[in-house]
């Protein structure tokens, strides 16, 4: 009877530790997933996860992060403890710098003060619920980008308004296609083809004067600038796998944009439009 | 020059809205992007190649972002991502596409290579500045502890 009691106590103790470990695991994984989805670099994600785990006094932490998944192993360090490993598949990403900023603050606060794991989980949940700016504001932002780029590339005032319209329409289309969960290539292709067709239409009716500046302005929104630079940075930092996968993402987006523009122009000339 | 600054400022603000930069940092991010573009146009006007101009512009973006990230105690990425986007060679990509459509292989190869080099130079510039700033802050900290 006494023996049983001791046994159950030991068992209880092990379970308690495991629960603590599991919570740390979930916390670290969620933080890492959020950062990865919001467009952070690989080394920063790995660094944050390691710091959160070390702050919870877990001696053995090993992280392997790629843009499509995070692998995390934890060990209590004693002889008879089990090792915990989690795999988190990451699907889809949208750049959200507010989230990166908030998680940055959170990890600094979590490691420097003795914030409990439960309140940490609550904070992470709050951060993951942050919504982007309202749709109309985002469309206005996209229109700003394309219209001012049209001016940078020697467009006239007329082209400013044409690019404003084309940018707003193509961004609205991309939001709509996002809702339908179409893939990367189809989205880039459709949006750029639509932007080019709008530009060609405005140009042929005489509303726009410089076709190139309107098209360049409106495809600027969809360029994979972040994927491109992060790919090179990851590769040079030694994360070859992530670098390759981001690089392929960037290449696919570039090809989709170029083919969208190309197909739209070809179609326009085939249908007898002037260009 | 002043007009280039204003145009680049406005378009970087647009990118900041798309990427959900925190509200208090939107104007700062716009300033960073405009400064990077100004450097780029200055180098282009003074006659250097577009790859070098891109490199210089990205260096400026990275340095200013680093300074701001220390001043505001926030991640440098918030300023870097919208800041470099005006420098990404979108126009060159478009011209490469036009050359492909015209069947002009020589033109395609020459503009395409330049586009790739420009994109690479942005990434390398960010990396160089990040490494140097890390090195400086590490030696500075070591020096401080040594002096104490």
Interface residues (C-beta under 8 A of the other chain):
Chain A: X39 X40 X41 X44 X95 X96 X97 X98 X99 X100 X101 X104 X105 X132 X133 X137 X138 X140 X141 X142 X143 X144 X145 X146 X148 X149 X151 X152 X153 X171 X212 X215 X216 X219 X220 X221 X223 X225 X226 X228 X229 X231 X232 X233 X236 X237 X254 X257 X258 X261 X262 X265 X266
Chain B: X3 X4 X7 X8 X10 X11 X13 X14 X15 X16 X17 X18 X19 X20 X21 X22 X25 X37 X74 X75 X77 X78 X81 X82 X84 X85 X86 X88 X90 X91 X93 X94 X96 X97 X98 X100 X101 X119 X120 X122 X123 X124 X126 X127
